[in-house]
Amino acid sequence: MKLNRKKYQEIKKMDHAQMDRYWESVRAEGERKARAAYQEALEGVPGIGRARREGVIQKAEQILKGEEND
């Protein structure tokens, strides 16, 4: 995401609630892109099948959400 002049002006005019929604959407988009990137990276690793890959992805998501128990 790039912050160009137009987007800067839009952000500058936001109230608190609008700013919260905006940054939540930025965070969610970053999370979605990160999830897609590590899924793609795992698909390229030889010897990791679908079941193992899904287990790794599930564990990574738990860690990212702060649900790590081990």
KEDREN-388347 format. One line per field, with one value per residue: residue number from 1; residue in one letter; x negated, y negated, z negated of N, C-alpha, C in turn. Coordinates in nm, 4 decimals, padded with zeros to 6 digits. Atoms other than C-alpha are relative to their C-alpha. Example, Ala and Ser with C-alpha at 12.3 -4.5 7.8 and 13.67 -1.06 7.14 Angstrom:
! residues 2
n: 1 / 2
res: a / s
n_east: -00.0890 / 00.0820
n_north: 00.1190 / 00.1190
n_up: 00.0000 / 00.0060
ca_east: -01.2300 / -01.3670
ca_north: 00.4500 / 00.1060
ca_up: -00.7800 / -00.7140
c_east: -00.0900 / 00.0770
c_north: -00.1200 / -00.1090
c_up: 00.0000 / -00.0730
This chain:
! residues 70
n: 1 / 2 / 3 / 4 / 5 / 6 / 7 / 8 / 9 / 10 / 11 / 12 / 13 / 14 / 15 / 16 / 17 / 18 / 19 / 20 / 21 / 22 / 23 / 24 / 25 / 26 / 27 / 28 / 29 / 30 / 31 / 32 / 33 / 34 / 35 / 36 / 37 / 38 / 39 / 40 / 41 / 42 / 43 / 44 / 45 / 46 / 47 / 48 / 49 / 50 / 51 / 52 / 53 / 54 / 55 / 56 / 57 / 58 / 59 / 60 / 61 / 62 / 63 / 64 / 65 / 66 / 67 / 68 / 69 / 70
res: m / k / l / n / r / k / k / y / q / e / i / k / k / m / d / h / a / q / m / d / r / y / w / e / s / v / r / a / e / g / e / r / k / a / r / a / a / y / q / e / a / l / e / g / v / p / g / i / g / r / a / r / r / e / g / v / i / q / k / a / e / q / i / l / k / g / e / e / n / d
n_east: -00.0844 / 00.0738 / -00.0703 / 00.0157 / -00.0546 / -00.1458 / -00.0309 / 00.0405 / -00.1042 / -00.1167 / 00.0296 / 00.0078 / -00.1363 / -00.0773 / -00.0197 / 00.0575 / -00.0638 / 00.0420 / 00.1414 / 00.0023 / -00.0419 / 00.1027 / 00.1169 / -00.0412 / 00.0016 / 00.1413 / 00.0517 / -00.0609 / 00.0593 / 00.1356 / -00.0119 / -00.0413 / 00.1151 / 00.0997 / -00.0505 / 00.0152 / 00.1429 / 00.0599 / -00.0588 / 00.0700 / 00.1368 / -00.0034 / -00.0320 / 00.1216 / 00.0977 / -00.0156 / -00.0192 / -00.1097 / -00.1280 / -00.1123 / -00.0347 / 00.1064 / -00.0053 / -00.1149 / 00.0356 / 00.0942 / -00.0752 / -00.0876 / 00.0846 / 00.0461 / -00.1133 / -00.0170 / 00.1070 / -00.0285 / -00.1151 / 00.0353 / -00.0644 / 00.1028 / -00.0059 / 00.1158
n_north: 00.1167 / 00.1255 / 00.1173 / 00.1120 / 00.1273 / -00.0104 / -00.0833 / 00.0787 / 00.0997 / -00.0725 / -00.0412 / 00.1220 / 00.0470 / -00.1025 / 00.0095 / -00.1135 / -00.1259 / -00.0279 / -00.0382 / -00.1372 / -00.0912 / 00.0021 / -00.0772 / -00.1404 / -00.0548 / -00.0119 / -00.1163 / -00.1209 / -00.0219 / -00.0492 / -00.1368 / -00.0838 / -00.0143 / -00.0818 / -00.1373 / -00.0506 / -00.0131 / -00.1179 / -00.1189 / -00.0184 / -00.0426 / -00.1394 / -00.0851 / -00.0198 / -00.0799 / -00.1424 / -00.0909 / 00.0432 / -00.0271 / 00.0867 / -00.0113 / 00.0628 / 00.1438 / 00.0556 / 00.0015 / 00.1101 / 00.1246 / 00.0134 / 00.0352 / 00.1376 / 00.0888 / 00.0043 / 00.0849 / 00.1385 / 00.0472 / -00.0020 / -00.1156 / -00.1020 / -00.0592 / -00.0874
n_up: 00.0000 / -00.0061 / 00.0501 / -00.0926 / 00.0486 / 00.0114 / 00.1169 / 00.1162 / 00.0245 / 00.0513 / 00.1375 / 00.0807 / 00.0270 / 00.0708 / 00.1442 / 00.0722 / -00.0411 / -00.1379 / 00.0061 / 00.0521 / -00.1073 / -00.1045 / 00.0419 / 00.0090 / -00.1363 / -00.0381 / 00.0721 / -00.0559 / -00.1322 / 00.0243 / 00.0498 / -00.1123 / -00.0893 / 00.0686 / -00.0005 / -00.1370 / -00.0293 / 00.0614 / -00.0620 / -00.1271 / 00.0302 / 00.0438 / -00.1144 / -00.0774 / 00.0733 / -00.0316 / 00.1119 / 00.0871 / -00.0640 / 00.0344 / 00.1419 / 00.0785 / -00.0304 / 00.0719 / 00.1422 / 00.0213 / -00.0167 / 00.1168 / 00.1141 / -00.0218 / 00.0265 / 00.1454 / 00.0531 / -00.0380 / 00.0783 / 00.1416 / 00.0633 / 00.0175 / 00.1338 / 00.0269
ca_east: 00.0000 / -00.1322 / -00.0379 / 00.0109 / 00.1242 / 00.4918 / 00.4972 / 00.3096 / 00.5752 / 00.8535 / 00.6861 / 00.6261 / 01.0018 / 01.1081 / 01.2623 / 01.1640 / 01.4141 / 01.3265 / 00.9557 / 01.0166 / 01.2024 / 00.9339 / 00.6450 / 00.8421 / 00.8843 / 00.5107 / 00.4262 / 00.6690 / 00.5283 / 00.1739 / 00.2786 / 00.4487 / 00.1394 / -00.0915 / 00.1272 / 00.1280 / -00.2501 / -00.3357 / -00.0874 / -00.2539 / -00.6001 / -00.5035 / -00.3607 / -00.7056 / -00.8826 / -00.9464 / -00.8264 / -00.5494 / -00.2123 / 00.1286 / 00.1990 / -00.1386 / -00.1105 / 00.2362 / 00.1040 / -00.1820 / 00.0530 / 00.2971 / 00.0151 / -00.1196 / 00.2270 / 00.2560 / -00.0780 / 00.0208 / 00.3466 / 00.1644 / 00.3249 / -00.0052 / 00.0154 / -00.3023
ca_north: 00.0000 / -00.3396 / -00.6612 / -00.9108 / -01.2705 / -01.1890 / -00.9109 / -01.1369 / -01.4063 / -01.1499 / -01.0206 / -01.3722 / -01.4438 / -01.1254 / -01.1270 / -00.8746 / -00.6046 / -00.6353 / -00.6130 / -00.2980 / -00.1348 / -00.2408 / -00.0972 / 00.2209 / 00.2666 / 00.2029 / 00.4616 / 00.7170 / 00.6701 / 00.7173 / 01.0307 / 01.1691 / 01.1042 / 01.2580 / 01.5683 / 01.6077 / 01.5569 / 01.8243 / 02.0683 / 02.0152 / 02.0531 / 02.3820 / 02.5172 / 02.4808 / 02.6895 / 03.0451 / 03.3187 / 03.1180 / 03.2588 / 03.1008 / 03.2328 / 03.1220 / 02.7830 / 02.7249 / 02.8184 / 02.5706 / 02.2983 / 02.3647 / 02.3462 / 02.0243 / 01.8679 / 01.9634 / 01.7957 / 01.4819 / 01.4598 / 01.5094 / 01.8467 / 02.0338 / 02.2732 / 02.4810
ca_up: 00.0000 / 00.0932 / -00.0750 / 00.2031 / 00.1664 / 00.2256 / -00.0371 / -00.2799 / -00.2417 / -00.2967 / -00.6127 / -00.7411 / -00.7277 / -00.9118 / -01.2558 / -01.5226 / -01.4214 / -01.0524 / -01.1373 / -01.3447 / -01.0553 / -00.8077 / -01.0113 / -01.0796 / -00.7034 / -00.6503 / -00.9177 / -00.7740 / -00.4234 / -00.5542 / -00.7398 / -00.4284 / -00.2164 / -00.4772 / -00.5015 / -00.1221 / -00.1082 / -00.3635 / -00.2086 / 00.1279 / -00.0269 / -00.1932 / 00.1316 / 00.2862 / 00.0203 / 00.1401 / -00.0932 / -00.2573 / -00.1643 / -00.1980 / -00.5493 / -00.6883 / -00.5157 / -00.6644 / -01.0099 / -00.9799 / -00.8575 / -01.1421 / -01.3986 / -01.2449 / -01.2613 / -01.6295 / -01.6984 / -01.5073 / -01.7034 / -02.0348 / -02.1046 / -02.1431 / -02.4392 / -02.4052
c_east: -00.0893 / 00.0874 / -00.0286 / 00.0696 / 00.1515 / 00.0396 / -00.0359 / 00.1079 / 00.1264 / -00.0194 / 00.0022 / 00.1389 / 00.0833 / 00.0188 / -00.0529 / 00.0567 / -00.0407 / -00.1448 / -00.0144 / 00.0370 / -00.1063 / -00.1191 / 00.0338 / -00.0010 / -00.1431 / -00.0606 / 00.0523 / -00.0587 / -00.1428 / -00.0002 / 00.0368 / -00.1173 / -00.1083 / 00.0406 / -00.0175 / -00.1470 / -00.0593 / 00.0642 / -00.0714 / -00.1421 / -00.0030 / 00.0311 / -00.1241 / -00.1048 / 00.0221 / 00.0160 / 00.1086 / 00.1303 / 00.1087 / 00.0305 / -00.1041 / 00.0035 / 00.1148 / -00.0259 / -00.0937 / 00.0733 / 00.0901 / -00.0807 / -00.0490 / 00.1118 / 00.0277 / -00.1036 / 00.0288 / 00.1162 / -00.0290 / 00.0609 / -00.0983 / 00.0005 / -00.1269 / -00.1182
c_north: -00.1236 / -00.1127 / -00.1157 / -00.1235 / 00.0082 / 00.0794 / -00.0746 / -00.1020 / 00.0656 / 00.0377 / -00.1209 / -00.0494 / 00.0987 / -00.0343 / 00.1293 / 00.1345 / 00.0388 / 00.0474 / 00.1429 / 00.1005 / 00.0089 / 00.0866 / 00.1472 / 00.0640 / 00.0166 / 00.1237 / 00.1306 / 00.0326 / 00.0529 / 00.1441 / 00.0956 / 00.0251 / 00.0874 / 00.1467 / 00.0627 / 00.0238 / 00.1238 / 00.1281 / 00.0310 / 00.0494 / 00.1465 / 00.0949 / 00.0308 / 00.0856 / 00.1473 / 00.0833 / -00.0422 / 00.0191 / -00.0929 / 00.0014 / -00.0700 / -00.1518 / -00.0662 / -00.0056 / -00.1146 / -00.1339 / -00.0243 / -00.0429 / -00.1443 / -00.0994 / -00.0106 / -00.0925 / -00.1466 / -00.0587 / -00.0010 / 00.1150 / 00.1128 / 00.0498 / 00.0746 / -00.0765
c_up: 00.0000 / -00.0512 / 00.0950 / -00.0576 / -00.0231 / -00.1251 / -00.1292 / -00.0366 / -00.0560 / -00.1467 / -00.0936 / -00.0422 / -00.0826 / -00.1468 / -00.0637 / 00.0469 / 00.1420 / 00.0026 / -00.0521 / 00.1087 / 00.1092 / -00.0401 / -00.0201 / 00.1382 / 00.0501 / -00.0657 / 00.0593 / 00.1373 / -00.0132 / -00.0478 / 00.1132 / 00.0944 / -00.0623 / 00.0022 / 00.1386 / 00.0326 / -00.0667 / 00.0488 / 00.1311 / -00.0234 / -00.0415 / 00.1150 / 00.0825 / -00.0689 / 00.0316 / -00.1275 / -00.0977 / 00.0763 / -00.0506 / -00.1499 / -00.0876 / 00.0177 / -00.0768 / -00.1500 / -00.0342 / 00.0079 / -00.1208 / -00.1227 / 00.0118 / -00.0299 / -00.1500 / -00.0627 / 00.0302 / -00.0800 / -00.1499 / -00.0757 / -00.0261 / -00.1441 / -00.0370 / -00.0485
